[in-house]
Amino acid sequence: MNIQVRAKPGKHRLNPRKLLLSKWTAVRPQNREKHFLVTDLFYDEDGTVLQLELQAVLSQRSQRLDWRELENAEHWCMGWK
């Protein structure tokens, strides 16, 4: 029996431990900030990734967000497009 697991449409399958230094493109850029880089990961006491720091390449502005937000393909694309 061959069972295939597929991601839901509009959702990326991510391993939060492999997000550091990954590249992302905002689907709807604001303030000309389109390309981003994950610069830091934040963990709980058990070593589970909770949040990440995303830095805009153009302005160097950083924002901290839950890593699961990158799973939403309506807001983020993997890589720089």
DAMO-V737708 format. One line per field, one symbol per residue. ss: DSSP state (H for helix, E for strand, L for the rest). phi: phi as a letter, one per 20 degrees, with the letter a starting at -180 (. if undefined). burial: 1 if it has 24 or more other C-alpha atoms within 12 Angstrom, else 0. A space follows every 10 residues. Layout:
ss = ???
phi = ???
burial = ???
This chain:
ss = LLLLLLLLLL ELLLLHHHLL LLEEEEEEEE LLEEEEEEEE EEELLLLLEE EEEEEELLLL LEEEEEHHHH HELLLEEELL L
phi = .dddddffgn ceecdffdeg mfdccffcfc lmeddccfdb dddefenefd cbdddfffdm fdcdbfffff feffdcdfnd d
burial = 0000000000 0000010011 0111110000 0011111111 1100000010 1111110000 0000001011 1100011100 0
